[in-house]
Amino acid sequence: MSEEATIADEEPRGGVAGPLAEHYAKAVLIRQVEQTLLDLFAKGELFGTVHTCIGQEWTGVAVAAHLRRGDVVFSNHRCHGHYVAITDDVEGLVAEIMGRQSGVCGGRGGSQHLCAEGFFSNGVQGGMTPVAAGMALALKRSSNDNIAVAFIGDGTLGEGALYESLNIASRWQLPVLIVLENNLYAQSTFQPQTLAGGILARPAAFGIPTLEANTWQPEDLLDKTLQAVEQVRRTRGPCFLRVDTYRLMAHSKGDDTRDPQEVQRHWQRDPISVFLEAHAADGAKMQRTALERVAAAVEAARRAPFTAPLPEPPTGAVDQLPQWRPAELPAGDRVVNCIHDALRRNMERDQRIVLIGEDIEGPYGGAFKVTKNLSAEFPGRVFNTPISEAAIAGLGNGLALAGLRPVCEIMFGDFLTLAADQFINHAAKFRYMYNNQVQVPLIIRTPMGGKRGYGATHSQSLEKHFLGLPDTQVLAIHHRFDPGVFYDRLFAGVDRPTLVIENKLLYGVRVGGDRSDGFALEYTSDPLPTTRLRPEGVLPDLTIVCYGGMLPDVEKAVDALFEEHEIACEIICPMRLYPLDLGPILESVLKSRRLLLVEEGLGFAAFGAEVAAQILEQAPGAIEVMARIASPEHPIPSCGPLEKELLPGEKQIIQRAR
């Protein structure tokens, strides 16, 4: 067995009185909660799974003993003990895991997803560490000395998001305490099978101070935890506390493949068991008090109703025709400058807005110069990050939970895949599973698209992979609606995780300006409207639906179709890809009976397919002829002529329209 896989063979110290007795009572309470949960699971009264911390209770107890109001704790799938130690909310926890509306999250979060004042947990390994770093950044910006705490297990040492977070926490000196519960097993896998090098060598490599303790010496653990908390509070920088411990029960419910003799040896040295034997009278009283409280919590939960479903989401049914208004958009500045100016004026207006991303500080100002000079104008609010997309989005999540308005730039849209976990499994889920106790006003903006010769990994249009996530929105700017106005309105009303697609080729295009004679520019009445280019005086022969960077190509094709082939096309260009307002599209299709869907990304299971499906659901028979234009299922080449041939453009649109 490696040195890292050896847990110190220490026994609990002798006498107990005063505060130490109170800490033991809390540990006994946590154990009773979890033993009861296992019983309830066996009776079929719980759902999914239960990860108990039996054997590890002292970690949460020790950390909770030294925290203050305003400190924020982030936990993981094995969070019950941390939650009870921090909040003392046995009743809310039991009801939550029983799926009842009286639970701390209304029964929505269940065992792994808990939220109370100053406490957040999520079941994705390592995923909460960048969120904790974001919260720590928000705390550092405040004038108090509060800290963030992130609990992780030794299995999390395999997750890249952890190291991205450690690097940033150290480089930026963020007040975050990482507490590693080292129980030797990642689910069923023994630590020597997966761990290379030393545990404490990892944070030390980032220059983070480290401490270590174990749960078999509770008094020493309390002392070391106090040192760690005070270190973070005093220095406003990170610290890493390794706590050796042992999980006495299965990873989840009953799936335990460990050697029974090994488990029994640890039961014999379990600090709570040893204490109860050494202090029989006091221990019996603690157990009786805990049992009565937990039993009462179970009975109260049984009387509460199960969690209710959310109201039915919009079906996509079009109840009324859209209200169009004429639009005059004279020639303006380039799109990139409009976005930059909008960021600047909104940062002047709202101190909560902060920018995070790679190379976004001056003098570089981002790969496409959107943030040029903003770091000089707003010191301390524009942050250059390492190449760490998961951490960038995670920092944004933490800042958003803290009430700020983070704007995260992902340098190329292709790299959203590296940040997907933070968007899909964190940002998109928090409000629901935390029962509307939080909002996540996170904005991620990123350039998408090809036609610049950047090749297969820097030219894709991947937005389809982020469409349809509950409680999110995906938006795409274009040059026929002022991107500056777009961002003004977005900042004024953002209340959910928002992905903004900025096509690369649009950055250099001027907003508005001339358009073809015989076409009217119109917007719906929404704050982020759908745009229509309508042929005046005639009904359209064809409806073309596009978005974002495809609009200039579609406009050129429509001009040629009208002038050379006498085909009148109506362009519908939604800005909100999800949730989709089908009304403007359906209204046009009902007039033209023909639909051409144009997008730059791969067509399979993409935006156009969803539009077609919704139309067929809402108005069967509305479409006589339909076609789609998208990129072929082929990696995007760097070779300019081949890229131009493969990606949709004016020529392909004209051919398919005819």
N, C-alpha and C positions, 0 to 999 in steps of 0.2 A: 504494500500500500504506500502511495506517495505521501510526502510530508503534508501536502495540502489536504489529503483525505483522512488525516488523523485528527480526531477531536480530543481536546484536552480531557484527561481522566480526572476530573475534579468533582467533589461532592459539595452540597450546600453547606454553608457555615451554620453554626449552632443556634444560639438564641434568637428569638424574634419578638419585637415589641414596637409600638408606635407606628411610624410611617411604614416600616418594613412589613408589619402585620397587615396594613391596609393594602400594600402592593400584593401580598400573598392572597388576600381576599379577592382582589380583582382577578388574579390569575386563576383562582378556583372558580370564580364566576364565569370566566371565558371558557374554561374546560366544561363546565356544566352546560353552557349554551351549546357547545359543539357536540357533546355526547347526546344531548336531547335532539339535536338536528339529525344525527345518525339514526336515532330511534325513529324519528318521524319519517325519515327516508325509507327505512325498512317497512314502515306501515303504509307507504304509498302516499304520504301527505306532502311530499316535496316533489320538485320537478327538476329534470335535467341532471345536475350533479352537485356534489358538495365536497369542497376541498377543506379539510379541517387542519388546524394548526396545533392539535393536541401534541404536547411535548415542546412546543415553541412559544408558549404563551408569554413567557417572560420578556421576549423581545419587544412586543407591543407595549407591555406594562412599563418597561424601563424607559422607552422613548416618550410615552405619554407623560411620565412623571416630570419631565423637564420642559414641556412645551407650554407656550402661553397663548392666550387668545390672540388671534391674528396670524399665528403660524398655520401653515397649510401642509397637509399630509396626502401623499399619493401612494396607493397600494396596488396590489395585483390580484390574481385569482384566489390567493389564500389570504383573504382580507378580514375575516370575521374577527379574529383576535385584535388586530390593529384597530378595527372600527369600535369595538366595545371598549378597548383601553382608552381611546381618544375621546369618545362621545358618551360612554356609559349608557347608550341607547339600546338596551337589550330588547325592549318591546318593539321598537321600530325594525331592528334587524330580524327578529324571529318572524314577524308578520311579513316582512319583505321576502324572505326566503320561502315562506309559505304561499307567496303569490297573492297577498291580500292588499286591498286598497289602503289599509292602515299602516302599511310598511313605509319605511323611510323614503322609498322611491315609488310608492303607490303600487308595489308589486311588479313594476316594470323591469327593474334591474336584476332582481333575483340575487343569487349567491355572490356573483362576481362583480357586480356593477352597482356600487353604493355611492351615495352622495349625501353629505350633510354639511353644515357650515364648517369649512376648513378641512373637508375630507372628500377624496375622490378615489375610486378604484376602477380598474378595467382589467379584463382577463387576458389581454394580449401581452405576452412576455416582452419586457423591455420597452413597451410602447409608451408607458407613462413617464419614463425618465426624461425625454425631451420636453414633455408637457410640464414636468416639475421644474426643469431648467427655465422654461418660459415664465412660469409663475415666479421663480426666484428673480428673474430679470425685472419683472414688474415690482416685486418687493424691494429690490435694490434701488429702483427709481423713486420709491417713497422715502419718507423721512424717518420711518420707524426702524426697529431692529428685528422685525419678524423674519422667519426663515421658512424654507420649503424642505420637506423630508420626503424621500422616495425609498420605499421598501422594495427590494428585489430579492430573488432567490439565486442560488449558485447556478441554476440552469440558465439564468439570464446572461451569464458571462459569455454565452455563445452568440448573443444578439448584437448586431452592428450598431443599432440605435443607441445602445448603452455607451459605446465608445465615442460616438459622435457627441453625445451629451457630456461625457466626462471632459472631452477636449474643450468644448465651448465653455463649460462651467469653470474650468481652470483658467482658460485664456481671458475670459471676461470677469473672472472672480465673482461668481454668482453665489449667493448665500443658500446653498443647498446641501443637505446632509443625505448621503447615500448609505442606507443601512442594508447590508447583505446578510440574509439569514442563510448560513452555510449548513445545510442539513445533509449534504453528501449525495443527494439523489435528485436528478432532473426527471421527474415522474418515476420511471423505473430504472433509469440508466445510472449506474454507479459512476461517481465523479472521475475516477482515474481513466475511464474509457473515453472521456470527452474533453478533459481539461489539460491543456499544455501550460507549463510554467506555473508561477505562483499567483495566488489570488491578489494579494496586496501589491504585487509587482505591477499589476494593471493600473490602478489609480496612481501609484507612485510614478509610473512612466509619464503621467500627465502633470506631475508636480503637485498632486493633491495629498495633503496630510492624511495619515491613516492611523486607526486605532483598532484593537481587537479585544474581544471578550467572549464569554460563553454563558449559556443559560444555566449551567450547573453551579455557578457562583453568582447568585443574584445580586449580592451587595457590590461585588466588583463590577458587574454589568451596569448597575445603576451609576456607579462612579464613572465608568468609562463613557457611558452615554451622556452624562452631564458634561464631561470634558469635551465630547464631540459637539454637543449642542452649543456650548459656550464658545468653542472655537469658531463655529460658523457665525454665531451672533456677534462675536467680537471683531472678527477679521472681515466679515461680509464676503467671505470666500468659501469654497467647498471643503468638505471633509468626507472621508469614507470610513465607515465603521463596519468591521467584519464581526459577526456574532456567530460563533460555532454553536450548533444546536442539533436536534434530531427530531424528526417527525415520527411519532409513535404509531400513528394510524396510516392507512393506505393513502396514496396520493389523492385518490378520488373514490369515495364510497368503499369498495372492498377489493380493488384491483392491486393487491400487494404481492409482489414476487420476491421480496427480500427474505433472507434467511431468518426463520422464526427465532432461532437462538440469538441472533444479533439483535433483533427487536426486543426480545425479552431482557437481554442485558441492559438495554437502555431504559426499559421500564423500571428495572431495579434501581437505577440511579436517577430516575426522573425527579427533578427538584420538588415538584408539587407532591408526588407520592411520598418522598422522604419527609417532607415537612408535615404532611398529615399524620404520618406514623409517629414522628417525634413530638408532635403537639396535638395529641389526640383530642383533647377537650376543645381547644380553640379551633382546630381543624374541623371537627364535627359541626360546630356552630356555623363556621363559614360555609360548609357544604349544605347545611340545612337552609341557611338564608338564601344561598344561590339557587337551590332546588325549588324553593317556594317561589322565588321571583321568576325563574324561567318557566315554571309550570303555569303561573298566572299569565305570563306573556303568551304562552301557547293557547290557553283558553280564550284570551282576549282576541287573538288572531283568528281563531276558529269562528268567532262570532262576526267577523268582518267579511264583507263580500270579496270575491276574487277581483283581480284587476280587470278593468273594463277595456274593450277595444277602443281605439281612436275613432273619432267620427269618420265616416266614409270619405275617402279622398275624392276629389273631383273625378268624374268618369271620363272627362273629355267631351261630354255632350255639349253641343253649342246651343245655348238657350236663346241667344239673340245675336243679331248681326253686329259686327264691330262698328264703332263710331270712328269715322275717318275725318281727319282735319288736314287742310292744305298746308304744305310746308314750303317755306322759302329758305334755302340754305345757301347763301352766297359763298363764293370761293373764300376759303379760310386758310389757316396755317396747316402745316403738315401734321399728320396724325400723331407722330411721336412728340411733337411740341405741344399739341393739345393735351395729351396725357400728362406730360411733365408739368405743364402749367396747372392742371387740375390737382395733381398731387401737391404742388406747392401751395396753392390757395387753400386747399382743405387742411393741410398741416398748419397753416396760419390760423385757421378757424377753430380747429379741434386739436387740443394738446394730446388727446388720446391716440392719435394716429402715429404709428411707428412703421418704418420700412426695414425689412430683413431680406437679405439675399447675398448671392455671390457677386463680388466686384461691383457693388452698387454705390459705394462711396466715391467721392471725388478723388483724383481727377478723372477716373475712368468713367464712372456714372452708368455702369451696366453695359452689357454686350450690345445693346441697341440704343444706349444713351438716354433712356427714359428718365433716369434719376440724376442726371448730370447736375452737379453743384448743390444738390439738396442737402448733402451731409454738411456742407459749409454753412448753409442757411439755417439748418436745424440740428445743431450739435447735440449728440446724445440721443438722437431719434432715428438715425439711419445707421444700420449695422451691417458691416461686411462679415459674412460668415465663411467658414471653411466650405469645402465641397462636401456638403452634408445635407442632401435634400430631405431626408427623413427628419433630421433635427430642425431644419428650417421650418417645415410645416408643424412639427411638434412644438417648437418655440412659439409659433403663431397661435397654436391651440392654448397653450398656457397663458399667453398674454390676453387672449380673448376671454378666457375664463376669469381673468383678473379684472375685466371691464375695459380693457384697452381696445383699440381698433387696428390690429396688425395687418399690414399688407406684405405678403411674402412674394418675392419674385423668384420663379424657377427659370433659370437662364434659358433653357430650351424646353419646349413642351414635352419632348421625348423623355425628359428626366422626371416627369410627373410619376412615372412608374416607381421611382425610388421613394417617392413621398406618398404613395397610394395608401399605405396602411394608416397614416395619420389622418388622411382625408376620409377614408372609407370606414375604418374601424374605430376611429376616435371622434373627429369633428362631427361626422354625420350622425353619430349615435348618441352623443352626450345629452342633448336636450330631451330626447325621448326617454332613454333609460334612466335618466336622473329626474324624470317626472316634472319637466318644465322648471326645475329649480335654477337652470342656467341657460344662457344664450351663448352662441359661439359666432360672433360677428367677424369671422375670419375671411379675408380676401386673399386669394392666390391668383396672381396674374402671370401669364406666361405666353411667349411667342410660339405660334404653331405654323406649320406649313413648309412647303418646299419651294422649288424654282429658284434657289440660290446656289445650287451645287454643293450643298453641305453633306450630302450622302445619307446613307440608310439610317443612321442613328441621330441625326440632327435635322430631319426634314419631314417628320411624320405629322399627321393630324390624328391625335389619339383621344380627342375629346369624347368619342363615343363610349369609351370605357368608363367614363365618369357620369354618364347620363342615367337618370333614374334612381339615384340614391336618395332615400327619404330625407326630408328636411335640408336639402341643399338646393343650390341653383347653379346652372351653367349658362354663362352669357358670352356672346360673341360680338365685338364691336365691328363697325364698318364705316366707310367714309361718307355715307349719306345721312348719318346722324352724328352730330358733334361729339367726339369721344370725351371732350372736356365736360360737356353737359352730362354725358353718361356717368362719368365718375362723380360729379357733384351730386347727382341723384342717388347713386349707389351709396356713397358715404352717408347721405342724409337718412337712408332707410335700411341699411344692411342689418339683418338680424339673424343671419344663418351663414353657414359655410358657403362661400361663393367662389367659383372658378371662372375667371375671365380669360377668354381666348383672344389674343391679339395676333393677327396674322402678320408674319414678318414683312411681306411685301407691302402691306398697308402702311407701315411706319413712314415710308417716304411719300405716300400719296397725300395730296391736299384734300382737305375736307370740303364737301359740297362742290360748288362750281358748276360749270356748264353741264347740261344734260341734253339729250336729243329732243329736237322739236317734236311736238305731238305727244309728249309723255308728261303726266302730272305726278309730282312727288307728294306723297301723303303719308301721315303717321296715324296709328291708332292713338287712343286717348290715354294709354298706359304711361306711367313714368318712364319705363324702358320699352319704348314702343316697337311694334312691328312696322316695317317700312314697305310701302307699295309704290311701284312705278307703273302707272296705269296709262294705257293708250287712250288718248282723248277722242271722244266722238264715235268710238266703235267698241263692240264687244270683243274681248280677247279670243283669239283662236287657240291660245295655249297659255297655261299657267306654268311659270318656272319658279320653283322654290329653291332658294340658296341661302347662304349665310356667310358672314365674315369676309374673308379674303377672296371668295369666289365672286362677289358682287361685281367688281370691275370687269371681269371676263364675261360675266353674264350680260352686263350692259352692252359691251361691245358686240356680242353675238346678237342681242336683241335689235340693235341698230341695223346690223347687216341683214337680219331676217326681215325687218320692216322695209328697208330701202331696196333690197335686191330681190326679195322673194314675196313681198307683200303679205307677210305673216305677222300679225299683231300679237305680241306676247305681253303678258302681265307678270311683273316680277313681284314676288312676295319674299321679303327678307326679314325673318324674325331675329330679334336680338336675344331673346330668351329661348334657349334651346331646351332647357328643362327648368321648371315645369313649362310645358308647351301650351300656348294659346292656339288652338286649332282653328278658331273662328275665321281669321283673315284668310287662311289657306282654303278652307272649305267653301267660303263665300265665292272665291275666285274660281275654284274648280267647278262649282255648280253652274257658272256661266260658260266656262270654256269647254268643259267635259274632257279636257286633255291635260295631263300633268307630267311635267319633266322635273325630276328631283336632281339637284346638282350639289355635290360636296367633294372635297378634296381627299378625304380619308378613304380607307378601305370600305367598300359598300356593304359587306356582309354584316348583318345585325347592327346597322348604323342608323344615324338620324333619319335618313330618307326612308328606310324600311319602317321605322316607327310612324312617321307621318302617313305613309301609305296604309299601314295597318289601321290607324285611327280613322282615316277617312272611310275605309271599307266597313269599319264597325259602325260609324255614325251615319253614313249615307250609302248603303249598298247600291251599286249601280250608278253612282255619281260620276265615276270615271269610265269613259269609253276607251281611252288609250292612255297608257302610262309607261314611262321609261325612267331609268335611273342612270346617272353618270357619276362615277366615282373612280378612285384609283384602282388599277388591277391588283390582284394579290401577288405582288412582286415587290421586293425591297426597292427602296428609292435609290436610284443610281446617282453617283457623283457626276457622271458624264452629262454635260449640259444638254446636248441634243436628245439623248435618250430620256433624260428626266422630263424634258418638255413634251416628248412624245407620249410618255406614260401618264403624266398628271393631267387632270381635266383642264381644258382651256377653251378659248374662243372657237377654235376650229371644231373640236369635238362637240361643243354645244350646238353649233349651227347644223352639223351633220345629223345629230340625234333629233334636234327639233324638227327638221324637215321630214 
